[in-house]
Amino acid sequence: MHKYTFFSGKGGVGKTTLAAATAVRTAASGKRTLIVSTDPASNLADVFERPIGPRVTEIATNLFALEIDPDTATKEYGERALAPLRAVLPPDAMKVLEEQFRSACTVEIASFDRFTDFLEDTEFDHVVFDTAPTGHTLRLLELPVDWSRHIEEAAQGNGQTCIGPVASLQGAKAKYDHAIAALRDPGETEFTLVCRPERTSVDELLRARGELRTLGIGNFRIVVNGVIPVGAGGPFANQSSSQREQVRRLSGMLDRPCVEVPLQAGEVKGLSALGRFAAIAFDGKEDSLHDGFAGTRPFTGFSPPHVLREMVTGAAGSRTVVLTGKGGVGKTVAACALAARLAREGNRILLATTDPASHIGQVLSAEVSSEVRPVPGYPGLFAVRIDQKESVEAYKAKILSQAAASGHTGEMLAVVKEELESPCTEEMAVFEEFSGLVERDDFDAVILDTAPTGHTLRLLELPYDYARQVEMMVAVRKDDVGATGAKGKLDALVRRLKDPRATTFLLVIYPEYTPIFEAKRAAEDLKDSGIEVQGVIANFILEEDDCSSPFSMSRYFMQQHYLQVAEETFRLPMFKVPMLPSEPAGTEALCRVGRELLGMENIALAVPETAAGIEGGVK
């Protein structure tokens, strides 16, 4: 058996459940097993139904778990790096260094440094990695290569990196080189790529497999999770045929059969359920997990569409609308539907995504590039995606140009150029793009489709992190006009994000335990930053009249229970998006979702909403 197993895939495909079930199964076979979550919005504790946190925690015999916490990892990493300097540097110099080690750069390097610790582990027979959604996992797996190369290049240059002198990092380089070797060794490591039997999910899996191959990683197992069982009935029956088509499409691109895992009638939580689920998923056992929610009273607390309309329109000047939530809850479809509907009503709308694994182009059935462009078939709607590689190149060019304009010598410019080769530059560049989108005032609204929760929270923390660093620069160099200007820009961005008259934050969930409580944690983190969430969009809602089988009724009652939990948890207006018969994509499907969310008011064009009216674009 492999020493390391990674679970990766699009948000919401069931990576954590499958990873946890694998860990339970491996531990039960007598192997000392550790499961590690690298997701900053980890829900491993939810699945095991017990606290875990950043320290190795015993779950059961032979089974241990840990969640990498960026804040804890950063604090410990900074202390290890700074401890030797405290005896030799004066307090003022240490204060500057400590502030630098609170930077965005250190958060990323500390989290990934902690991740590589477990690729050197000798305490456990098997280590299972439950990773963040695809785009951020690819970034994590690129970092050992990037940092090893950066340390080597810096050693040949000025001997400095953005996190300290090369001399203090040579030990880290050896660790990162070992991590690279372990990831690339098919005898050591297996990557389990997970998808749902849906077009966007399958496409993301295939794209991730291609990118992993470019990193020298090639040992894959493919799992298709959530396959609707025969006889599910109701709206599930309509989805089943399209699911089979996607499974056939995927199977035709693989060199060995994929593993198909049936959708369960209830949630998979706790050691007993995880053990049963492992037997269903990996041994083909005939079984189904049900919840005890039969007879739950119907939920009647959804707010009318006009309440959401007031939240996303009506502000003086441009409004920013940010949708966030767990991977797989339907943020992209909700963002596209809101944008298309508002554009149809005569507004000028910019739809933007900060997700490195975004699929807004697939949902719109249109190409979306890294430049702001009108979307064909959607009058008034413009779209853009942040391309990380292009953002980095543009950011480097901008910084070098500013340095040259400031009169820096050739030697100093060479140092700046070398420091810009740091892997940290990518996060700074993406933040710069994000802030530029939020500041656009040539649209009636900017609607942001964000990455899954943990990475969105990190992005939203960046203005505060950079503001602290710029304040330090202004304090140290009061004559630095550039730093003073940057501080003013960052202060304005922070004020805008905190102002509910300018920015609307919406949580997107579906009615199950994990999406609700991940959203709750996100709302609490946002509140700590001075940002209030205004509403909740509940997706994939079943109607009782459509549920004609024991399977669909079991899931209906589970939803009614969790909708009441969501109402009690958030105490915010909640808006409904029904389960659709197929994956929403294109104008007609988005029109339907947009009508559910915003209603029929304020239609600028006197065209009946018929199939004929929709044909030429969202009207």
TORNURO-21703 format. One record per residue (C-alpha): residue in one letter; x, y, z. Coordinates in steps of 0.001 Angstrom, whole numbers, padded with zeros to 6 digits, always signed. Layout:
aXYZ/...
This chain:
m+000000+000000+000000/h+001138+003552-000657/k+002508+005605+002240/y+000610+008750+001182/t-002867+009168-000313/f-004066+012577-001502/f-007735+013367-002115/s-008282+016260-004515/g-011073+017665-006673/k-013599+020435-007144/g-015218+021857-004032/g-018219+019926-002760/v-017492+016594-004462/g-017054+014685-001190/k-013266+014681-000787/t-013366+014999+002997/t-015921+012218+003455/l-014021+009857+001150/a-010680+010750+002761/a-012102+010185+006250/a-013702+006887+005194/t-010355+005768+003737/a-008555+006670+006968/v-011128+004776+009082/r-010822+001728+006819/t-007001+001786+006839/a-006852+002172+010623/a-009295-000727+011044/s-006896-002920+009045/g-004261-002407+011753/k-002207+000378+010160/r-001330+003425+012255/t-003054+006126+010180/l-002982+009938+010182/i-005446+012077+008236/v-004315+015673+007588/s-006542+018461+006276/t-004727+021151+004277/d-007949+023122+003699/p-008047+026449+005612/a-011823+025905+005887/s-011461+022297+007017/n-014589+020368+008005/l-012778+017234+009141/a-014030+017857+012676/d-017607+018005+011364/v-017245+014642+009616/f-015712+012929+012662/e-018125+014787+014998/r-015389+015847+017406/p-012873+018712+017784/i-009550+018228+015982/g-007470+021383+015450/p-003766+021964+014654/r-002344+019226+016928/v-002358+015494+016183/t-005562+014205+017811/e-006405+010561+018489/i-009800+009665+017009/a-009861+005885+017512/t-007485+002932+017730/n-004745+003494+015100/l-006539+006615+013807/f-005263+010179+014291/a-006224+013505+012705/l-004896+017052+012320/e-006108+020245+010634/i-003360+022608+009429/d-004309+026015+010813/p-002640+028897+008908/d-002517+031176+011974/t-000919+028543+014220/a+001495+027456+011490/t+002512+031078+010833/k+003105+031843+014509/e+005242+028729+015010/y+007163+029244+011765/g+007914+032877+012610/e+009052+031997+016126/r+011437+029322+014812/a+012918+031784+012335/l+013183+034742+014733/a+014288+033000+017941/p+018027+032935+017050/l+017944+036677+016259/r+016482+037898+019559/a+019834+037648+021349/v+021738+039684+018750/l+019337+042336+017378/p+018041+045457+019168/p+014297+045665+020010/d+013519+048167+017211/a+015026+045892+014570/m+013175+042881+015993/k+009894+044804+015866/v+010351+045421+012137/l+011223+041762+011531/e+008231+040550+013549/e+005928+042761+011473/q+007428+041382+008275/f+006769+037844+009518/r+003078+038691+009828/s+002952+039237+006076/a+000787+037400+003575/c+003946+035787+002274/t+004736+034143+005600/v+001205+032720+005944/e+001558+030823+002682/i+005102+029565+003283/a+004284+028531+006878/s+001200+026527+005871/f+002997+024709+003102/d+006089+024159+005296/r+003819+022432+007821/f+002329+020320+005014/t+005769+019081+003944/d+006486+017982+007538/f+004098+015082+006994/l+005913+013945+003854/e+008899+013205+006107/d+006849+011464+008782/t+008028+008110+010137/e+005540+007809+013013/f+002614+006619+010874/d+002177+003707+008464/h-000167+005701+006246/v-000949+009421+005838/v-004156+010575+004128/f-004280+014193+002901/d-007704+015815+002630/t-006907+018828+000468/a-008523+022142-000405/p-010463+022473-003690/t-008483+021906-006871/g-007015+025318-007736/h-005569+025874-004272/t-004316+022304-003963/l-002415+022676-007229/r-000878+025844-005789/l+000105+023962-002609/l+001736+021161-004600/e+003641+023636-006787/l+005180+025352-003761/p+007887+022772-002887/v+009170+023067-006465/d+008873+026868-006504/w+010558+027420-003126/s+013358+024946-003744/r+014130+026745-007002/h+013802+030213-005413/i+016208+029337-002568/e+018726+027979-005071/e+018471+031079-007297/a+018699+033446-004310/a+021820+031633-003113/q+023434+032474-006440/g+022263+036106-006199/n+022095+038414-003181/g+021517+035638-000650/q+018127+037027+000436/t+014536+035846+000094/c+011355+037587+001186/i+011317+035400+004320/g+014946+035635+005322/p+018525+034905+004311/v+019278+031830+002210/a+021716+030533+004825/s+018834+029967+007244/l+016729+028198+004595/q+019122+025577+003236/g+017694+023002+005635/a+014233+023836+004349/k+015416+023312+000760/a+016452+019752+001623/k+013014+019146+003127/y+011256+020560+000056/d+013412+018447-002270/h+012393+015372-000272/a+008726+016405-000560/i+009051+016728-004343/a+010570+013239-004572/a+007805+011724-002408/l+005022+013367-004428/r+006495+012089-007691/d+007162+008521-006510/p+004228+006275-007585/g+005349+003680-005056/e+005026+006228-002247/t+002085+008419-003261/e-001333+007936-004860/f-003607+010797-005893/t-007318+010060-005638/l-009062+012583-007872/v-012739+012949-006976/c-015563+014379-009072/r-019331+014407-009262/p-020908+012975-012429/e-021415+016526-013753/r-019815+018278-016684/t-018025+021051-014756/s-016765+018634-012117/v-015475+016122-014685/d-013805+018915-016670/e-012055+020203-013542/l-010823+016710-012685/l-009349+016251-016157/r-007719+019689-016007/a-006236+018928-012578/r-004883+015596-013783/g-003131+017380-016657/e-001606+020012-014365/l-000447+017398-011853/r+001270+015538-014671/t+003238+018698-015506/l+004527+018580-011884/g+005766+015041-012462/i+002884+013415-010563/g+001281+010496-012372/n-000230+007853-010058/f-003992+008472-010081/r-007170+006778-008927/i-010425+008325-010179/v-013554+008316-008000/v-016976+009489-009217/n-018989+010326-006101/g-022710+010994-005760/v-024006+008703-008510/i-027806+008695-008218/p-029051+005179-007445/v-031584+003407-009640/g-035148+004151-008520/a-034310+007422-006755/g-037360+009052-008352/g-038486+012671-008427/p-035994+015305-009637/f-033191+012768-009216/a-034620+010654-012044/n-034181+013579-014450/q-030533+013981-013440/s-029630+010299-013662/s-029392+010078-017466/s-027110+013131-017717/q-024958+011639-014939/r-024539+008377-016856/e-023479+010373-019912/q-020754+012147-017913/v-019504+008858-016419/r-019254+007388-019939/r-017403+010489-021151/l-014919+010320-018298/s-014411+006561-018608/g-013489+006998-022263/m-010540+009209-021233/l-009106+006867-018582/d-006713+003952-018863/r-008381+002061-015999/p-011960+001943-014635/c-013103+004669-012278/v-014699+003939-008901/e-018412+004855-008795/v-019846+005746-005377/p-023639+006032-004973/l-025324+009121-003525/q-026589+008368-000021/a-030081+009106+001261/g-028558+010771+004332/e-025359+012394+005563/v-022154+010501+006311/k-020865+011578+009743/g-019248+009756+012643/l-016995+006700+012846/s-019748+004110+012388/a-021232+005799+009308/l-017761+006365+007829/g-016944+002676+008237/r-020176+001670+006493/f-019600+004244+003762/a-016073+002915+003138/a-017548-000555+002548/i-020111+000922+000120/a-017550+003056-001717/f-014557+000736-001947/d-015933-002798-001457/g-019167-002431-003431/k-021301-003397-000427/e-025077-003042-000935/d-026083-000564+001769/s-027534+002931+002130/l-027183+005482+004905/h-030371+007240+006086/d-030992+010045+008581/g-033746+010011+011203/f-035549+013139+009988/a-038767+011547+008653/g-041811+013655+009484/t-039883+016915+009951/r-042280+019842+009506/p-041905+021769+006228/f-039776+024916+006336/t-041712+028103+005528/g-039178+030822+006328/f-037819+031859+002911/s-037766+035623+002279/p-039431+037045-000847/p-037219+037958-003834/h-037704+041726-003424/v-035658+041592-000190/l-032636+040240-002066/r-033211+042745-004853/e-032947+045595-002355/m-029672+044134-001051/v-027956+044028-004441/t-029350+047228-006007/g-030313+050718-005008/a-026968+052019-003786/a-025648+055364-004917/g-022774+054523-007242/s-021446+051064-007945/r-022262+048199-005564/t-020035+045206-004877/v-021763+041862-004277/v-019601+039053-002840/l-020847+035454-002779/t-018980+033018-000571/g-019445+029539+000846/k-018201+025968+000820/g-017087+024445-002457/g-019914+022854-004441/v-022774+024875-002942/g-023549+026645-006215/k-021847+030031-005764/t-020922+030266-009441/v-024450+029570-010703/a-025945+032019-008179/a-023424+034725-009153/c-024025+034182-012873/a-027813+034187-012394/l-027785+037418-010352/a-025492+039090-012870/a-027509+037961-015896/r-030809+039001-014324/l-029595+042456-013302/a-028062+043008-016743/r-031349+041982-018369/e-033052+044767-016440/g-030869+047397-018090/n-027989+047553-015612/r-024324+047511-016553/i-022896+044559-014606/l-019399+043133-014179/l-019212+039457-013193/a-015771+038512-011881/t-014257+035401-010362/t-011352+035077-007942/d-011437+031254-008042/p-008367+029732-009753/a-010562+026762-010741/s-013490+028889-011886/h-016042+027643-014400/i-018145+030770-014984/g-017474+030421-018706/q-019101+026979-018716/v-022126+028243-016782/l-022555+031237-019110/s-021828+029054-022167/a-019385+031766-023217/e-015643+032317-023144/v-014411+034369-020184/s-010866+035725-020284/s-008539+037708-018030/e-009704+040921-019720/v-013039+042593-018984/r-015207+041834-022017/p-018928+041824-022858/v-020568+038394-022679/p-022209+037449-026007/g-025954+036926-025661/y-026176+038880-022392/p-026615+042622-023164/g-025127+044775-020404/l-023149+041913-018855/f-019345+041892-018767/a-017163+039162-017295/v-013544+038611-016261/r-011519+035967-014439/i-008293+036543-012542/d-005562+034646-014363/q-002864+034022-011774/k+000045+033712-014199/e-000913+036845-016142/s-001513+038725-012876/v+001980+037826-011663/e+003668+039044-014849/a+001699+042303-014827/y+002471+042833-011138/k+006209+042254-011636/a+006284+044692-014557/k+004431+047328-012515/i+006739+047050-009478/l+009893+047162-011616/s+008560+050170-013522/q+007787+052006-010270/a+011229+051142-008887/a+012922+052443-012039/a+010834+055640-011973/s+011904+056187-008349/g+015527+056428-009490/h+016817+053134-008079/t+020236+052035-009301/g+020745+049039-011563/e+022031+047040-008612/m+018944+047836-006549/l+016650+047011-009486/a+018372+043631-009766/v+017617+042979-006084/v+013956+043964-006571/k+013699+041708-009614/e+015185+038799-007674/e+012779+039272-004777/l+009847+039352-007216/e+010716+035784-008219/s+009514+034675-004779/p+006446+032386-004855/c+004812+034930-002510/t+004478+037319-005442/e+001510+035333-006758/e-000664+036068-003730/m+000243+039764-003866/a-000562+039899-007584/v-003963+038244-007151/f-004776+040653-004330/e-003875+043585-006573/e-006281+042279-009243/f-009006+041722-006653/s-008713+045239-005244/g-008834+046663-008761/l-012133+044867-009433/v-013706+046044-006172/e-012763+049644-006985/r-014397+049681-010457/d-016938+052508-010618/d-017952+052178-014284/f-020525+049456-013536/d-023803+049521-011623/a-022642+046427-009766/v-019582+044196-009545/i-020570+040634-008638/l-017753+038466-007305/d-017852+034687-007606/t-015236+033657-005081/a-013120+030613-004327/p-014333+028247-001566/t-014585+029686+001930/g-011098+029331+003400/h-009332+030879+000443/t-011894+033661+000122/l-011415+034544+003789/r-007664+034632+003187/l-008171+036953+000204/l-010411+039234+002258/e-007801+039363+005040/l-005140+040605+002633/p-006218+044276+002618/y-005788+044303+006398/d-002425+042495+006235/y-001054+044823+003570/a-002466+047880+005336/r-000465+046956+008453/q+002698+046529+006391/v+002176+049820+004564/e+001559+051608+007878/m+004933+050290+009044/m+006557+051558+005824/v+005009+055008+006290/a+006165+055116+009917/v+009712+054113+008992/r+009945+056225+005807/k+007758+059279+006219/d+009074+060761+002957/d+007960+057720+000910/v+005137+059174-001212/g+004419+055776-002789/a+003881+054125+000582/t+001639+056979+001742/g-000443+056704-001442/a-000719+052938-001056/k-001931+053380+002517/g-004693+055719+001355/k-005770+053239-001324/l-005852+050334+001126/d-007786+052351+003713/a-010417+053133+001071/l-010688+049453+000105/v-011114+048375+003741/r-013801+051045+004280/r-015674+049855+001182/l-015644+046186+002221/k-016997+047149+005663/d-019734+049467+004346/p-023031+047568+003820/r-024268+050453+001654/a-021468+049735-000826/t-020811+046003-000433/t-023229+043103+000026/f-021916+039793+001376/l-024081+036729+000715/l-023473+033211+001996/v-024401+030325-000298/i-025303+026962+001251/y-027242+023800+000605/p-029249+022329+003483/e-026816+019902+005084/y-024697+020155+008214/t-021261+020875+006727/p-022181+023730+004321/i-024227+025450+007032/f-021588+025319+009734/e-018728+026180+007382/a-020776+029241+006358/k-021400+030040+010041/r-017651+030011+010727/a-017098+032214+007669/a-019700+034721+008878/e-018004+034856+012289/d-014576+035404+010706/l-015973+038151+008489/k-017589+039813+011497/d-014230+039782+013281/s-012912+041830+010334/g-015799+044292+010602/i-017815+042801+007721/e-021484+041886+008212/v-023171+039218+006081/q-026573+040387+004818/g-028263+037237+003502/v-028141+033513+002729/i-028900+031729-000553/a-030045+028117-000049/n-029460+025982-003134/f-030697+022592-004458/i-034020+022784-002589/l-036406+019845-003086/e-040187+020299-003259/e-042272+017695-001426/d-044619+017186-004378/d-041650+016184-006568/c-040400+013491-004183/s-042000+010173-005122/s-039628+007550-003676/p-038285+006618-000224/f-034837+007888-001311/s-036069+011337-002427/m-038398+011683+000593/s-035519+010862+002936/r-033444+013640+001403/y-036453+016031+001430/f-036961+015574+005183/m-033223+015984+005793/q-033370+019310+003921/q-036369+020537+005928/h-034493+019817+009150/y-031374+021670+008048/l-033288+024634+006628/q-034662+025165+010129/v-031142+024782+011536/a-029919+027401+009029/e-032694+029822+009993/e-031801+029496+013669/t-028041+029674+012978/f-027916+032760+010756/r-031055+034751+011646/l-030745+036439+008264/p-033032+036627+005219/m-032792+033327+003326/f-033528+032883-000379/k-034395+029693-002262/v-033010+028139-005431/p-034824+024883-006310/m-033072+021737-007470/l-033044+021842-011265/p-033414+018806-013535/s-029895+019281-014924/e-026738+021341-014387/p-027621+025015-014957/a-025777+026388-017984/g-026727+028961-020611/t-029321+031687-020774/e-032517+029729-020164/a-031320+027976-017007/l-029801+031192-015619/c-033043+033045-016368/r-034917+030560-014213/v-032487+030854-011301/g-032464+034650-011641/r-036272+034767-011466/e-036229+032597-008335/l-033744+034925-006649/l-034856+038391-007777/g-038432+037921-008975/m-040014+039599-011998/e-039751+043277-011036/n-038111+046174-012882/i-037971+044508-016291/a-036491+047140-018574/l-037389+045461-021851/a-041034+044871-022708/v-040421+041383-024065/p-042457+038443-022743/e-040355+035846-020920/t-041005+033007-023306/a-038669+030495-024817/a-038652+032603-027962/g-037733+035698-025972/i-034872+033900-024285/e-033403+032432-027435/g-031296+035436-028403/g-029891+035999-024911/v-031019+036837-021419/k-033770+039399-021842/
